Amino acid sequence: MRKSTFSPENMPTLELDTSSTSRYEASQYLDSPEIAAAYVAESKKHGEEALANALREIAKARARTKSPGSGLNRANLKNQPSKRI
């Protein structure tokens, strides 16, 4: 099997005027590590605030995923009684 050589820095970008657009929740669209990496790479070009916002959106997207191995999503984990060891 061939190893992927994905590089977010080499992705083509569009120069768009977004001044008249509203904010959106990017975390809904960050469903793969490659997309998240491209989002961070593009955000780095726009300064520290944009990078901080990108990292916040990625954290939200990851929090929506299932907890590894448990089969429970985050909301269900909050409602489970904690076990003390």
KOLLUMMAR-72609 format. One record per residue: x, y, z of N, C-alpha, C, O, CB in turn. Coordinates in Angstrom, 2 decimals, decimal comma, m for minus. Glycine has a CB too. Example, Ala and Ser with C-alpha at 12.3 -4.5 7.8 and 13.67 -1.06 7.14 Angstrom:
<atoms>
@npx = 13,19	npy = m5,69	npz = 7,80	capx = 12,30	capy = m4,50	capz = 7,80	cpx = 13,20	cpy = m3,30	cpz = 7,80	opx = 14,24	opy = m3,32	opz = 8,46	cbpx = 11,31	cbpy = m4,47	cbpz = 9,05
@npx = 12,85	npy = m2,25	npz = 7,08	capx = 13,67	capy = m1,06	capz = 7,14	cpx = 12,90	cpy = 0,03	cpz = 7,87	opx = 13,41	opy = 1,14	opz = 8,04	cbpx = 14,08	cbpy = m0,60	cbpz = 5,72
</atoms>
This chain:
<atoms>
@npx = 0,84	npy = m1,17	npz = 0,00	capx = 0,00	capy = 0,00	capz = 0,00	cpx = 0,89	cpy = 1,24	cpz = 0,00	opx = 1,90	opy = 1,29	opz = 0,70	cbpx = m0,96	cbpy = 0,00	cbpz = 1,22
@npx = 0,52	npy = 2,21	npz = m0,77	capx = 1,31	capy = 3,41	capz = m0,93	cpx = 1,02	cpy = 4,40	cpz = 0,20	opx = m0,14	opy = 4,62	opz = 0,55	cbpx = 1,02	cbpy = 4,06	cbpz = m2,30
@npx = 2,07	npy = 5,00	npz = 0,76	capx = 1,90	capy = 5,96	capz = 1,84	cpx = 1,46	cpy = 7,30	cpz = 1,28	opx = 1,98	opy = 7,76	opz = 0,27	cbpx = 3,20	cbpy = 6,10	cbpz = 2,65
@npx = 0,50	npy = 7,93	npz = 1,94	capx = m0,01	capy = 9,23	capz = 1,52	cpx = 1,04	cpy = 10,31	cpz = 1,74	opx = 1,75	opy = 10,30	opz = 2,75	cbpx = m1,30	cbpy = 9,59	cbpz = 2,27
@npx = 1,14	npy = 11,22	npz = 0,80	capx = 2,09	capy = 12,33	capz = 0,93	cpx = 1,34	cpy = 13,65	cpz = 1,00	opx = 1,72	opy = 14,63	opz = 0,35	cbpx = 3,08	cbpy = 12,33	cbpz = m0,25
@npx = 0,28	npy = 13,68	npz = 1,78	capx = m0,54	capy = 14,87	capz = 1,94	cpx = 0,26	cpy = 15,99	cpz = 2,59	opx = 0,94	opy = 15,76	opz = 3,59	cbpx = m1,80	cbpy = 14,56	cbpz = 2,76
@npx = 0,19	npy = 17,18	npz = 2,04	capx = 0,85	capy = 18,34	capz = 2,61	cpx = m0,11	cpy = 19,52	cpz = 2,54	opx = m0,36	opy = 20,04	opz = 1,45	cbpx = 2,19	cbpy = 18,66	cbpz = 1,87
@npx = m0,66	npy = 19,97	npz = 3,69	capx = m1,64	capy = 21,05	capz = 3,66	cpx = m1,07	cpy = 22,36	cpz = 3,13	opx = m1,81	opy = 23,17	opz = 2,57	cbpx = m2,20	cbpy = 21,27	cbpz = 5,03
@npx = 0,24	npy = 22,58	npz = 3,30	capx = 0,85	capy = 23,82	capz = 2,83	cpx = 0,83	cpy = 23,92	cpz = 1,30	opx = 0,88	opy = 25,02	opz = 0,75	cbpx = 2,28	cbpy = 23,91	cbpz = 3,33
@npx = 0,76	npy = 22,79	npz = 0,61	capx = 0,78	capy = 22,79	capz = m0,85	cpx = m0,61	cpy = 22,81	cpz = m1,47	opx = m0,75	opy = 22,73	opz = m2,70	cbpx = 1,52	cbpy = 21,58	cbpz = m1,34
@npx = m1,64	npy = 22,91	npz = m0,64	capx = m3,00	capy = 22,94	capz = m1,17	cpx = m3,28	cpy = 24,29	cpz = m1,82	opx = m2,85	opy = 25,33	opz = m1,30	cbpx = m4,03	cbpy = 22,65	cbpz = m0,04
@npx = m3,97	npy = 24,30	npz = m2,93	capx = m4,33	capy = 25,58	capz = m3,55	cpx = m5,35	cpy = 26,32	cpz = m2,68	opx = m6,22	opy = 25,70	opz = m2,07	cbpx = m4,89	cbpy = 25,37	cbpz = m4,98
@npx = m5,23	npy = 27,63	npz = m2,64	capx = m6,18	capy = 28,43	capz = m1,88	cpx = m6,82	cpy = 29,45	cpz = m2,79	opx = m6,26	opy = 29,83	opz = m3,82	cbpx = m5,49	cbpy = 29,12	cbpz = m0,68
@npx = m7,98	npy = 29,89	npz = m2,41	capx = m8,70	capy = 30,90	capz = m3,17	cpx = m8,60	cpy = 32,22	cpz = m2,44	opx = m8,72	opy = 32,27	opz = m1,22	cbpx = m10,18	cbpy = 30,49	cbpz = m3,38
@npx = m8,39	npy = 33,28	npz = m3,17	capx = m8,41	capy = 34,61	capz = m2,58	cpx = m9,84	cpy = 35,13	cpz = m2,69	opx = m10,27	opy = 35,56	opz = m3,76	cbpx = m7,39	cbpy = 35,58	cbpz = m3,30
@npx = m10,56	npy = 35,09	npz = m1,58	capx = m11,97	capy = 35,48	capz = m1,56	cpx = m12,16	cpy = 36,67	cpz = m0,63	opx = m11,50	opy = 36,77	opz = 0,40	cbpx = m12,85	cbpy = 34,30	cbpz = m1,12
@npx = m13,07	npy = 37,56	npz = m0,99	capx = m13,45	capy = 38,66	capz = m0,13	cpx = m14,55	cpy = 38,15	cpz = 0,80	opx = m15,69	opy = 37,95	opz = 0,37	cbpx = m13,93	cbpy = 39,90	cbpz = m0,95
@npx = m14,22	npy = 37,96	npz = 2,05	capx = m15,18	capy = 37,41	capz = 3,01	cpx = m15,69	cpy = 38,48	cpz = 3,97	opx = m16,29	opy = 38,16	opz = 4,99	cbpx = m14,54	cbpy = 36,27	cbpz = 3,80
@npx = m15,46	npy = 39,75	npz = 3,65	capx = m15,84	capy = 40,83	capz = 4,57	cpx = m17,34	cpy = 40,92	cpz = 4,79	opx = m17,77	opy = 41,41	opz = 5,84	cbpx = m15,33	cbpy = 42,15	cbpz = 4,03
@npx = m18,15	npy = 40,46	npz = 3,86	capx = m19,60	capy = 40,56	capz = 4,03	cpx = m20,24	cpy = 39,23	cpz = 4,45	opx = m21,46	opy = 39,09	opz = 4,38	cbpx = m20,23	cbpy = 41,05	cbpz = 2,75
@npx = m19,44	npy = 38,28	npz = 4,87	capx = m19,98	capy = 36,99	capz = 5,29	cpx = m20,09	cpy = 36,93	cpz = 6,80	opx = m19,45	opy = 37,70	opz = 7,51	cbpx = m19,11	cbpy = 35,84	cbpz = 4,77
@npx = m20,91	npy = 36,02	npz = 7,29	capx = m21,06	capy = 35,85	capz = 8,73	cpx = m20,16	cpy = 34,70	cpz = 9,20	opx = m19,67	opy = 33,90	opz = 8,40	cbpx = m22,55	cbpy = 35,58	cbpz = 9,11
@npx = m19,97	npy = 34,64	npz = 10,51	capx = m19,15	capy = 33,56	capz = 11,08	cpx = m19,90	cpy = 32,24	cpz = 10,99	opx = m21,13	opy = 32,22	opz = 10,97	cbpx = m18,78	cbpy = 33,87	cbpz = 12,55
@npx = m19,17	npy = 31,17	npz = 10,94	capx = m19,77	capy = 29,84	capz = 10,93	cpx = m18,98	cpy = 28,97	cpz = 11,87	opx = m17,86	opy = 29,31	opz = 12,26	cbpx = m19,81	cbpy = 29,23	cbpz = 9,49
@npx = m19,54	npy = 27,87	npz = 12,24	capx = m18,86	capy = 26,96	capz = 13,14	cpx = m18,09	cpy = 25,93	cpz = 12,32	opx = m18,65	opy = 24,95	opz = 11,83	cbpx = m19,87	cbpy = 26,26	cbpz = 14,10
@npx = m16,81	npy = 26,18	npz = 12,18	capx = m15,96	capy = 25,34	capz = 11,35	cpx = m15,87	cpy = 23,91	cpz = 11,87	opx = m15,62	opy = 22,98	opz = 11,11	cbpx = m14,57	cbpy = 25,93	cbpz = 11,25
@npx = m16,07	npy = 23,73	npz = 13,17	capx = m15,91	capy = 22,40	capz = 13,76	cpx = m16,84	cpy = 21,37	cpz = 13,12	opx = m16,57	opy = 20,17	opz = 13,17	cbpx = m16,16	cbpy = 22,45	cbpz = 15,25
@npx = m17,94	npy = 21,83	npz = 12,54	capx = m18,87	capy = 20,90	capz = 11,89	cpx = m18,27	cpy = 20,28	cpz = 10,63	opx = m18,72	opy = 19,23	opz = 10,19	cbpx = m20,16	cbpy = 21,62	cbpz = 11,54
@npx = m17,26	npy = 20,92	npz = 10,07	capx = m16,68	capy = 20,46	capz = 8,80	cpx = m15,30	cpy = 19,82	cpz = 8,97	opx = m14,73	opy = 19,34	opz = 7,99	cbpx = m16,59	cbpy = 21,62	cbpz = 7,84
@npx = m14,77	npy = 19,81	npz = 10,16	capx = m13,43	capy = 19,27	capz = 10,40	cpx = m13,52	cpy = 17,80	cpz = 10,76	opx = m13,31	opy = 17,42	opz = 11,91	cbpx = m12,71	cbpy = 20,06	cbpz = 11,52
@npx = m13,84	npy = 16,98	npz = 9,76	capx = m14,11	capy = 15,57	capz = 10,04	cpx = m12,97	cpy = 14,63	cpz = 9,70	opx = m13,15	opy = 13,41	opz = 9,74	cbpx = m15,32	cbpy = 15,15	cbpz = 9,30
@npx = m11,81	npy = 15,16	npz = 9,38	capx = m10,65	capy = 14,30	capz = 9,14	cpx = m9,38	cpy = 15,04	cpz = 9,55	opx = m9,36	opy = 16,27	opz = 9,56	cbpx = m10,58	cbpy = 13,86	cbpz = 7,65
@npx = m8,33	npy = 14,29	npz = 9,88	capx = m7,07	capy = 14,94	capz = 10,24	cpx = m6,49	cpy = 15,79	cpz = 9,10	opx = m5,85	opy = 16,81	opz = 9,35	cbpx = m6,05	cbpy = 13,89	cbpz = 10,66
@npx = m6,70	npy = 15,36	npz = 7,87	capx = m6,17	capy = 16,12	capz = 6,73	cpx = m6,86	cpy = 17,48	cpz = 6,60	opx = m6,21	opy = 18,49	opz = 6,34	cbpx = m6,36	cbpy = 15,32	cbpz = 5,42
@npx = m8,16	npy = 17,50	npz = 6,79	capx = m8,90	capy = 18,76	capz = 6,71	cpx = m8,50	cpy = 19,68	cpz = 7,86	opx = m8,32	opy = 20,88	opz = 7,66	cbpx = m10,42	cbpy = 18,51	cbpz = 6,74
@npx = m8,35	npy = 19,13	npz = 9,05	capx = m7,92	capy = 19,93	capz = 10,20	cpx = m6,53	cpy = 20,50	cpz = 9,98	opx = m6,27	opy = 21,66	opz = 10,31	cbpx = m7,95	cbpy = 19,08	cbpz = 11,48
@npx = m5,62	npy = 19,70	npz = 9,41	capx = m4,26	capy = 20,18	capz = 9,14	cpx = m4,27	cpy = 21,31	cpz = 8,11	opx = m3,54	opy = 22,29	opz = 8,25	cbpx = m3,37	cbpy = 19,03	cbpz = 8,64
@npx = m5,09	npy = 21,18	npz = 7,09	capx = m5,19	capy = 22,23	capz = 6,08	cpx = m5,77	cpy = 23,51	cpz = 6,70	opx = m5,34	opy = 24,61	opz = 6,37	cbpx = m6,06	cbpy = 21,77	cbpz = 4,89
@npx = m6,74	npy = 23,35	npz = 7,58	capx = m7,36	capy = 24,49	capz = 8,25	cpx = m6,33	cpy = 25,23	cpz = 9,12	opx = m6,30	opy = 26,46	opz = 9,13	cbpx = m8,55	cbpy = 24,04	cbpz = 9,11
@npx = m5,51	npy = 24,49	npz = 9,85	capx = m4,46	capy = 25,11	capz = 10,67	cpx = m3,43	cpy = 25,80	cpz = 9,79	opx = m3,02	opy = 26,92	opz = 10,07	cbpx = m3,78	cbpy = 24,04	cbpz = 11,57
@npx = m3,01	npy = 25,13	npz = 8,72	capx = m2,01	capy = 25,71	capz = 7,83	cpx = m2,50	cpy = 27,03	cpz = 7,24	opx = m1,73	opy = 27,99	opz = 7,16	cbpx = m1,67	cbpy = 24,73	cbpz = 6,71
@npx = m3,74	npy = 27,08	npz = 6,83	capx = m4,29	capy = 28,31	capz = 6,27	cpx = m4,46	cpy = 29,38	cpz = 7,36	opx = m4,22	opy = 30,56	opz = 7,10	cbpx = m5,65	cbpy = 28,03	cbpz = 5,59
@npx = m4,86	npy = 28,98	npz = 8,54	capx = m5,05	capy = 29,93	capz = 9,64	cpx = m3,74	cpy = 30,57	cpz = 10,07	opx = m3,72	opy = 31,74	opz = 10,45	cbpx = m5,70	cbpy = 29,23	cbpz = 10,83
@npx = m2,65	npy = 29,82	npz = 10,00	capx = m1,34	capy = 30,36	capz = 10,38	cpx = m0,96	cpy = 31,55	cpz = 9,51	opx = m0,23	opy = 32,44	opz = 9,96	cbpx = m0,27	cbpy = 29,29	cbpz = 10,28
@npx = m1,45	npy = 31,58	npz = 8,28	capx = m1,13	capy = 32,67	capz = 7,36	cpx = m1,81	cpy = 33,98	cpz = 7,77	opx = m1,42	opy = 35,05	opz = 7,31	cbpx = m1,55	cbpy = 32,30	cbpz = 5,95
@npx = m2,83	npy = 33,89	npz = 8,63	capx = m3,64	capy = 35,05	capz = 8,97	cpx = m3,43	cpy = 35,54	cpz = 10,39	opx = m4,22	opy = 36,34	opz = 10,90	cbpx = m5,08	cbpy = 34,74	cbpz = 8,78
@npx = m2,38	npy = 35,09	npz = 11,04	capx = m2,03	capy = 35,62	capz = 12,36	cpx = m2,41	cpy = 34,73	cpz = 13,52	opx = m3,04	opy = 33,68	opz = 13,37	cbpx = m2,66	cbpy = 36,93	cbpz = 12,55
@npx = m1,99	npy = 35,20	npz = 14,70	capx = m2,18	capy = 34,41	capz = 15,92	cpx = m3,65	cpy = 34,23	cpz = 16,30	opx = m4,04	opy = 33,16	opz = 16,76	cbpx = m1,45	cbpy = 35,06	cbpz = 17,06
@npx = m4,45	npy = 35,27	npz = 16,11	capx = m5,87	capy = 35,15	capz = 16,48	cpx = m6,58	cpy = 34,12	cpz = 15,61	opx = m7,39	opy = 33,33	opz = 16,11	cbpx = m6,57	cbpy = 36,52	cbpz = 16,35
@npx = m6,28	npy = 34,13	npz = 14,33	capx = m6,90	capy = 33,14	capz = 13,42	cpx = m6,44	cpy = 31,74	cpz = 13,79	opx = m7,24	opy = 30,80	opz = 13,76	cbpx = m6,54	cbpy = 33,46	cbpz = 11,95
@npx = m5,16	npy = 31,58	npz = 14,13	capx = m4,65	capy = 30,27	capz = 14,53	cpx = m5,31	cpy = 29,80	cpz = 15,82	opx = m5,68	opy = 28,63	opz = 15,93	cbpx = m3,12	cbpy = 30,32	cbpz = 14,70
@npx = m5,47	npy = 30,71	npz = 16,79	capx = m6,14	capy = 30,34	capz = 18,05	cpx = m7,58	cpy = 29,92	cpz = 17,80	opx = m8,05	opy = 28,95	opz = 18,39	cbpx = m6,10	cbpy = 31,52	cbpz = 19,04
@npx = m8,28	npy = 30,62	npz = 16,92	capx = m9,66	capy = 30,25	capz = 16,58	cpx = m9,70	cpy = 28,89	cpz = 15,90	opx = m10,59	opy = 28,09	opz = 16,18	cbpx = m10,30	cbpy = 31,30	cbpz = 15,68
@npx = m8,75	npy = 28,62	npz = 15,01	capx = m8,70	capy = 27,33	capz = 14,33	cpx = m8,49	cpy = 26,20	cpz = 15,32	opx = m9,15	opy = 25,16	opz = 15,24	cbpx = m7,59	cbpy = 27,32	cbpz = 13,27
@npx = m7,57	npy = 26,39	npz = 16,26	capx = m7,31	capy = 25,35	capz = 17,26	cpx = m8,53	cpy = 25,12	cpz = 18,15	opx = m8,82	opy = 23,99	opz = 18,54	cbpx = m6,10	cbpy = 25,72	cbpz = 18,11
@npx = m9,25	npy = 26,19	npz = 18,47	capx = m10,48	capy = 26,07	capz = 19,26	cpx = m11,54	cpy = 25,27	cpz = 18,49	opx = m12,21	opy = 24,42	opz = 19,08	cbpx = m11,02	cbpy = 27,47	cbpz = 19,62
@npx = m11,68	npy = 25,53	npz = 17,21	capx = m12,66	capy = 24,80	capz = 16,39	cpx = m12,28	cpy = 23,32	cpz = 16,27	opx = m13,15	opy = 22,45	opz = 16,29	cbpx = m12,77	cbpy = 25,44	cbpz = 15,00
@npx = m10,99	npy = 23,05	npz = 16,13	capx = m10,53	capy = 21,65	capz = 16,05	cpx = m10,81	cpy = 20,93	cpz = 17,37	opx = m11,22	opy = 19,77	opz = 17,37	cbpx = m9,02	cbpy = 21,58	cbpz = 15,71
@npx = m10,59	npy = 21,62	npz = 18,48	capx = m10,88	capy = 21,00	capz = 19,79	cpx = m12,37	cpy = 20,68	cpz = 19,91	opx = m12,74	opy = 19,62	opz = 20,42	cbpx = m10,44	cbpy = 21,93	cbpz = 20,94
@npx = m13,23	npy = 21,60	npz = 19,44	capx = m14,68	capy = 21,34	capz = 19,48	cpx = m15,03	cpy = 20,14	cpz = 18,60	opx = m15,85	opy = 19,31	opz = 18,98	cbpx = m15,47	cbpy = 22,59	cbpz = 19,02
@npx = m14,42	npy = 20,06	npz = 17,44	capx = m14,70	capy = 18,95	capz = 16,52	cpx = m14,28	cpy = 17,62	cpz = 17,14	opx = m14,99	opy = 16,62	opz = 17,03	cbpx = m13,98	cbpy = 19,16	cbpz = 15,18
@npx = m13,14	npy = 17,61	npz = 17,79	capx = m12,65	capy = 16,37	capz = 18,41	cpx = m13,51	cpy = 15,98	cpz = 19,60	opx = m13,68	opy = 14,79	opz = 19,87	cbpx = m11,19	cbpy = 16,53	cbpz = 18,84
@npx = m14,06	npy = 16,97	npz = 20,31	capx = m14,91	capy = 16,66	capz = 21,46	cpx = m16,21	cpy = 16,01	cpz = 21,02	opx = m16,84	opy = 15,31	opz = 21,81	cbpx = m15,21	cbpy = 17,94	cbpz = 22,26
@npx = m16,61	npy = 16,23	npz = 19,78	capx = m17,83	capy = 15,62	capz = 19,27	cpx = m17,65	cpy = 14,16	cpz = 18,88	opx = m18,63	opy = 13,42	opz = 18,75	cbpx = m18,33	cbpy = 16,39	cbpz = 18,08
@npx = m16,42	npy = 13,74	npz = 18,71	capx = m16,19	capy = 12,36	capz = 18,29	cpx = m16,39	cpy = 11,42	cpz = 19,47	opx = m16,41	opy = 11,85	opz = 20,62	cbpx = m14,78	cbpy = 12,20	cbpz = 17,70
@npx = m16,52	npy = 10,17	npz = 19,17	capx = m16,72	capy = 9,18	capz = 20,23	cpx = m15,45	cpy = 9,00	cpz = 21,03	opx = m14,34	opy = 9,13	opz = 20,52	cbpx = m17,16	cbpy = 7,85	cbpz = 19,65
@npx = m15,64	npy = 8,70	npz = 22,29	capx = m14,52	capy = 8,40	capz = 23,16	cpx = m13,92	cpy = 7,06	cpz = 22,72	opx = m14,67	opy = 6,10	opz = 22,54	cbpx = m14,96	cbpy = 8,37	cbpz = 24,65
@npx = m12,60	npy = 6,97	npz = 22,55	capx = m12,00	capy = 5,73	capz = 22,05	cpx = m12,27	cpy = 4,54	cpz = 22,99	opx = m12,03	opy = 4,61	opz = 24,19	cbpx = m10,50	cbpy = 5,91	cbpz = 21,87
@npx = m12,75	npy = 3,49	npz = 22,42	capx = m12,91	capy = 2,24	capz = 23,15	cpx = m14,18	cpy = 2,11	cpz = 23,96	opx = m14,56	opy = 0,99	opz = 24,29	cbpx = m11,78	cbpy = 2,07	cbpz = 24,03
@npx = m14,84	npy = 3,20	npz = 24,30	capx = m16,01	capy = 3,09	capz = 25,17	cpx = m17,30	cpy = 2,89	cpz = 24,41	opx = m18,24	opy = 2,29	opz = 24,93	cbpx = m16,12	cbpy = 4,32	cbpz = 26,02
@npx = m17,36	npy = 3,39	npz = 23,16	capx = m18,60	capy = 3,32	capz = 22,41	cpx = m19,61	cpy = 4,37	cpz = 22,83	opx = m20,73	opy = 4,38	opz = 22,33	cbpx = m19,19	cbpy = 1,96	cbpz = 22,56
@npx = m19,22	npy = 5,26	npz = 23,73	capx = m20,10	capy = 6,32	capz = 24,21	cpx = m19,65	cpy = 7,65	cpz = 23,64	opx = m18,46	opy = 7,89	opz = 23,46	cbpx = m20,13	cbpy = 6,37	cbpz = 25,75
@npx = m20,62	npy = 8,52	npz = 23,35	capx = m20,22	capy = 9,86	capz = 22,93	cpx = m20,03	cpy = 10,74	cpz = 24,16	opx = m20,31	opy = 10,30	opz = 25,28	cbpx = m21,26	cbpy = 10,47	cbpz = 21,96
@npx = m19,58	npy = 11,96	npz = 23,96	capx = m19,25	capy = 12,83	capz = 25,08	cpx = m20,44	cpy = 13,11	cpz = 25,99	opx = m20,30	opy = 13,11	opz = 27,21	cbpx = m18,70	cbpy = 14,14	cbpz = 24,55
@npx = m21,60	npy = 13,34	npz = 25,41	capx = m22,79	capy = 13,62	capz = 26,22	cpx = m23,13	cpy = 12,45	cpz = 27,12	opx = m23,49	opy = 12,65	opz = 28,28	cbpx = m23,99	cbpy = 13,95	cbpz = 25,31
@npx = m23,01	npy = 11,24	npz = 26,62	capx = m23,29	capy = 10,06	capz = 27,43	cpx = m22,26	cpy = 9,86	cpz = 28,53	opx = m22,59	opy = 9,37	opz = 29,61	cbpx = m23,35	cbpy = 8,82	cbpz = 26,56
@npx = m21,02	npy = 10,24	npz = 28,27	capx = m19,98	capy = 10,09	capz = 29,28	cpx = m20,25	cpy = 10,98	cpz = 30,48	opx = m19,95	opy = 10,60	opz = 31,62	cbpx = m18,61	cbpy = 10,42	cbpz = 28,69
@npx = m20,83	npy = 12,16	npz = 30,25	capx = m21,14	capy = 13,08	capz = 31,35	cpx = m22,18	cpy = 12,49	cpz = 32,28	opx = m22,19	opy = 12,79	opz = 33,47	cbpx = m21,63	cbpy = 14,42	cbpz = 30,81
@npx = m23,06	npy = 11,63	npz = 31,75	capx = m24,16	capy = 11,08	capz = 32,55	cpx = m23,82	cpy = 9,75	cpz = 33,22	opx = m24,66	opy = 9,19	opz = 33,93	cbpx = m25,37	cbpy = 10,91	cbpz = 31,69
@npx = m22,63	npy = 9,24	npz = 33,00	capx = m22,23	capy = 7,97	capz = 33,58	cpx = m21,66	cpy = 8,18	cpz = 34,99	opx = m20,94	opy = 9,15	opz = 35,22	cbpx = m21,19	cbpy = 7,27	cbpz = 32,67
@npx = m21,99	npy = 7,31	npz = 35,92	capx = m21,39	capy = 7,43	capz = 37,25	cpx = m19,90	cpy = 7,15	cpz = 37,17	opx = m19,46	opy = 6,26	opz = 36,44	cbpx = m22,07	cbpy = 6,46	cbpz = 38,26
@npx = m19,13	npy = 7,92	npz = 37,91	capx = m17,68	capy = 7,73	capz = 37,87	cpx = m17,28	cpy = 6,57	cpz = 38,77	opx = m17,88	opy = 6,36	opz = 39,83	cbpx = m16,95	cbpy = 9,03	cbpz = 38,29
@npx = m16,27	npy = 5,83	npz = 38,36	capx = m15,74	capy = 4,73	capz = 39,15	cpx = m14,44	cpy = 5,18	cpz = 39,79	opx = m13,56	opy = 5,74	opz = 39,12	cbpx = m15,52	cbpy = 3,47	cbpz = 38,28
@npx = m14,32	npy = 4,95	npz = 41,05	capx = m13,08	capy = 5,27	capz = 41,74	cpx = m12,26	cpy = 3,99	cpz = 41,88	opx = m12,77	opy = 2,93	opz = 42,24	cbpx = m13,35	cbpy = 5,92	cbpz = 43,13
@npx = m11,00	npy = 4,14	npz = 41,59	capx = m10,12	capy = 2,96	capz = 41,67	cpx = m9,31	cpy = 3,02	cpz = 42,93	opx = m8,51	opy = 2,12	opz = 43,19	cbpx = m9,20	cbpy = 2,87	cbpz = 40,45
</atoms>
